[in-house]
Every structure is written in structure tokens, then in C-alpha cells.
Amino acid sequence: MPAATNFFRVDELLVHIYNSEVEMAQKVAEIAQNYLQNVLTQQDTAAVLLATGNSQIQFLDVLVALGGLDWSRITLFHLDEYLGIAADHAASFRRYMRERVEKRVAPKKFHYIEGDTLQPVTECDRYTKLLQAQPIDLCCLGIGENGHLAFNDPSVADFQDPYSVKLVKLDTVNRQQQVRTGHFPNLETVPQYAFTLTIPMICSAKKILCLAPEKRKADVVKEILQGSISTDYPASILRQQPQATLFLDVNSASLLP
């Protein structure tokens, strides 16, 4: 089992640093597996929120490969989806989840946000009701280069959001990140609007595992951990979540003292 090279708390948030993204992904997968195994010894089913993005790929691969989980008792949700994008689009988060998770583990149910709906407000209501039908036992997520959680960019993040799911306009930093990470060929092809679970919905999870590897995340990690807790860097809210752990590699932690 990989061991953290360093660990510490920032306010309520536990932070672990690993030598590499590979070691980090292995450890987080083991933590998620053990936690869900324990949950399923105490209750019949579990509900889990999953994130997409490059930071999640190795973690999800390891979690699936580990085995040892009765996925038929686990209901899955995802954190966000583009508006107006088909489920088979190369950048669709539904496609990402079907290929990387659902087809490989056969969960009890994977509830998807229907990004190509003709009635986006109704879709927000539908997904909200599904989320609120049970407590969320685990949330696995990443952090965007602008500090977003899911698609809660600084311009739309609300720590007291009255909604569980909402439709938002994506900021330019976020959309450019989608191009740089290979999800779209250019800025013009990145949708301008998306569905996202809100900050309060994310923070309602009983356990939160946040992965933020790579050098390109170093600046935002420094701001999140050393700056003020504000929607300027939405992920800073994790510092008020005692159930949350932030996992870094030496590259994303390189600007920390």
C-alpha cells in the first residue's frame, strides 16, 4: 500500500501528498474500496457521486480492478454534464462513465444527467429528486484549474446554493481547460452551458475524496490551501469539510511550503 510522503490539515481538511500520481490513485482507490465495503456491512445499499476528467482516470481504473465490492448494491451518479451534447459524443461525461465504470462493474443503477434534453429545467428537477432519494455515502471528485468543483466555476459558485442541480454558463478558463486536456479540438466547440451538482449537494456527502494531481494544478492548490475560503476558488470550501481529504502528488504540491 503506497504511503503518503506528507500529510497535514488545513482547517478541517486533511491533505495527503504522494510521490506520484500512480501512487496517489492506488491509495485513493484502496480507501474508497475499504470505505464502501464498511458501508455495505452496515446498510443494504450505497450511493456514490463520481467525477470525470483526467485526474480520475487512473483512480477509477484501479478501483474497478481491485474488485471486492458488490457493485449490484451501489447506485452511482455523476457530477456534471454539458448541455446539448449527445450521450455518444467523445467528450460526453455519460460516455466517459459508461465506458470506464458502468460497463465494467454493472452497478445497481447509474443515474445519468441527460445533457441533450429538450427541457433542461425539468432535467434539473428530475436529477435532484434522484439525488435526494437517499443520502450520498461517498463523493469522488477533482479540482479544475480555476478552482472549480464539478462545474461550479468562480462566477457561479454559491456556498449557500438553494439548489442541488443547476444549469450554469462555463467561464473561459474552464472551457480552455477542456481543450488543453484533449476533450475538444478548439474553444469554439466547447459548449457554453452545462449542468452541475451544486456546492452544498457535493458537501452533503458523508465522505469526500478529492484528487488533484499534476503540475498544472500547483497554482490553484496553493490558492485553495493558503488563500481565503471564498468562491474566488470554489474548492476552498473543502477546508470546512471534516469528512474530506485532498490527495496531491509532488507536482501539484510543489508550490506549498
C-alpha positions in Angstrom: 0.0 0.0 0.0 1.5 3.4 -1.0 2.4 5.7 1.9 2.0 9.4 1.8 5.2 11.4 1.8 3.5 14.1 3.9 0.1 14.7 5.4 -1.3 17.7 7.3 -4.6 19.6 8.0 -5.6 22.9 6.7 -8.6 24.0 8.8 -10.9 20.9 8.7 -9.4 19.4 5.5 -6.9 16.6 5.6 -4.3 16.7 2.9 -2.1 13.8 1.7 0.8 14.1 -0.7 2.2 11.2 -2.7 5.4 10.7 -4.7 3.5 10.2 -7.9 0.0 10.2 -9.5 0.2 6.4 -9.8 0.8 6.0 -6.0 -1.9 8.6 -5.2 -4.5 6.8 -7.4 -3.7 3.4 -5.9 -4.1 4.7 -2.4 -7.4 6.6 -3.0 -8.8 3.5 -4.7 -7.9 1.4 -1.7 -9.5 4.0 0.7 -12.7 4.1 -1.4 -12.9 0.3 -1.6 -12.4 -0.1 2.1 -14.9 2.6 2.9 -17.6 1.2 0.7 -17.0 -2.3 2.0 -17.7 -1.0 5.5 -20.8 1.0 4.4 -22.2 -2.2 2.9 -21.8 -4.1 6.1 -24.0 -1.6 7.8 -26.7 -0.9 5.2 -28.2 -2.6 2.2 -27.1 -0.2 -0.5 -24.6 2.7 -1.0 -24.8 5.9 -3.2 -21.7 7.3 -4.8 -21.0 10.5 -6.8 -18.2 10.2 -9.4 -16.3 12.8 -11.3 -14.8 12.7 -14.8 -11.7 14.4 -16.1 -8.1 13.2 -16.5 -7.4 13.3 -12.7 -9.9 10.5 -12.2 -8.8 8.0 -14.9 -6.1 6.1 -13.0 -8.1 6.1 -9.8 -11.2 4.7 -11.5 -9.1 2.0 -13.3 -7.6 0.9 -10.0 -10.9 0.9 -8.1 -12.5 -1.2 -10.8 -9.5 -3.6 -10.9 -9.3 -4.0 -7.2 -12.6 -5.9 -7.0 -14.0 -6.8 -3.6 -17.1 -4.6 -4.0 -20.7 -5.8 -4.6 -21.5 -3.2 -7.2 -25.0 -4.6 -7.5 -25.7 -2.8 -4.2 -24.2 0.5 -5.3 -26.1 3.3 -7.0 -23.9 5.8 -9.0 -24.4 9.4 -10.0 -22.1 11.8 -11.8 -21.3 15.4 -11.0 -21.9 17.3 -14.3 -22.6 17.2 -18.0 -22.6 19.6 -20.9 -25.9 21.0 -22.2 -26.8 20.0 -25.7 -24.3 17.2 -26.0 -25.3 13.7 -27.1 -24.6 10.7 -24.9 -22.2 9.2 -27.5 -20.2 12.4 -28.1 -16.5 11.8 -27.5 -16.5 14.4 -24.7 -19.8 13.4 -23.1 -19.4 12.6 -19.4 -22.1 9.9 -19.8 -19.9 8.2 -22.4 -16.9 8.5 -20.0 -18.8 6.9 -17.2 -20.4 4.1 -19.3 -17.0 3.1 -20.7 -14.8 3.5 -17.6 -17.3 2.4 -14.9 -20.8 1.1 -15.8 -19.8 -1.5 -18.4 -17.1 -2.8 -16.2 -18.8 -3.2 -12.9 -22.6 -3.4 -13.5 -23.8 -1.2 -10.6 -27.3 -1.4 -9.2 -28.1 1.7 -11.2 -26.1 4.6 -12.8 -28.3 7.7 -13.0 -27.1 10.0 -15.7 -27.7 13.7 -16.4 -29.3 13.8 -19.8 -27.3 16.6 -21.4 -29.3 16.6 -24.7 -32.6 17.0 -23.0 -35.1 19.5 -24.6 -36.2 20.7 -21.2 -33.1 21.5 -19.1 -35.0 22.9 -16.1 -37.1 19.8 -15.9 -33.9 17.7 -16.1 -32.5 19.6 -13.1 -35.7 18.8 -11.1 -35.6 15.1 -12.2 -31.9 14.6 -11.2 -32.5 16.5 -7.9 -35.2 14.1 -6.9 -33.0 11.1 -7.7 -30.2 12.5 -5.6 -32.4 13.3 -2.7 -33.9 9.9 -2.6 -31.1 8.6 -0.4 -28.0 10.0 1.5 -24.8 10.2 -0.5 -22.2 8.0 1.1 -19.2 8.9 -1.0 -18.2 11.7 -3.4 -15.0 11.3 -5.5 -14.0 14.5 -7.4 -11.3 16.6 -8.8 -10.4 20.3 -8.9 -10.4 22.5 -12.0 -7.6 24.9 -13.0 -9.8 27.8 -11.9 -10.6 26.1 -8.6 -14.0 24.7 -9.6 -15.7 21.7 -8.1 -17.8 20.0 -10.8 -18.9 22.9 -13.0 -19.1 25.4 -10.1 -16.8 28.0 -11.6 -16.0 31.1 -9.5 -18.6 33.1 -11.4 -21.4 30.8 -10.5 -20.3 29.0 -7.3 -22.6 29.6 -4.3 -21.7 28.1 -0.9 -25.3 28.5 0.2 -26.9 27.5 -3.1 -30.6 26.6 -2.6 -30.4 24.2 -5.5 -29.0 20.7 -5.7 -28.6 20.7 -9.5 -28.4 23.8 -11.7 -27.6 25.0 -15.3 -24.6 27.3 -15.5 -22.6 29.2 -18.0 -19.0 28.0 -18.2 -16.2 30.5 -17.8 -13.4 30.8 -20.4 -10.7 29.3 -18.1 -12.8 26.2 -17.7 -13.6 25.9 -21.4 -9.9 26.4 -22.3 -9.0 23.6 -19.9 -11.3 21.2 -21.7 -9.4 22.0 -24.9 -5.9 21.6 -23.3 -6.8 18.3 -21.8 -7.9 17.0 -25.2 -11.7 16.8 -24.8 -12.4 19.3 -27.6 -10.4 20.4 -30.6 -10.8 24.1 -30.0 -12.6 26.6 -27.8 -15.5 27.2 -30.3 -16.5 23.5 -30.0 -16.8 23.6 -26.2 -20.4 24.0 -25.0 -21.0 27.3 -23.2 -23.5 25.8 -20.7 -23.6 22.7 -18.5 -25.5 21.0 -15.7 -23.7 20.8 -12.4 -24.4 19.5 -8.9 -24.0 22.5 -6.6 -21.5 23.0 -3.8 -24.0 22.2 -0.9 -25.0 19.0 -2.7 -21.4 17.9 -3.1 -20.6 18.8 0.6 -23.6 16.8 1.8 -21.7 13.5 1.0 -20.7 11.6 4.1 -17.1 11.2 2.8 -15.3 13.2 0.1 -12.1 12.1 -1.7 -10.7 14.8 -3.9 -7.8 14.1 -6.3 -5.7 16.9 -7.7 -2.5 15.7 -9.3 -0.2 17.3 -12.0 1.9 20.4 -12.2 -0.8 22.4 -13.9 -2.8 22.2 -10.6 0.0 23.6 -8.5 -1.1 27.3 -8.6 -4.7 26.6 -7.7 -3.8 24.1 -5.0 -1.7 26.8 -3.4 -4.5 29.3 -3.6 -7.1 26.8 -2.2 -5.0 25.9 0.8 -3.3 29.2 1.6 -5.8 31.8 0.5 -9.2 32.7 2.0 -12.2 30.4 1.8 -14.2 32.1 -0.9 -16.0 31.4 -4.2 -12.9 33.0 -5.9 -11.6 29.5 -5.6 -14.7 27.3 -5.0 -12.7 24.2 -3.9 -11.5 26.2 -0.8 -14.9 25.2 0.7 -13.3 21.8 1.3 -11.4 23.3 4.2 -14.7 23.5 6.1 -15.5 19.8 5.5 -14.1 17.4 8.1 -15.2 14.4 6.0 -13.0 15.5 3.1 -9.5 14.5 2.2 -7.4 16.2 -0.6 -4.9 14.0 -2.4 -2.0 15.6 -4.2 1.2 14.3 -5.9 4.5 16.0 -5.5 3.9 18.0 -8.7 0.6 19.6 -7.7 2.0 20.2 -4.2 5.2 21.8 -5.5 4.3 25.4 -4.5 3.3 24.5 -0.9 5.9 25.3 1.8 
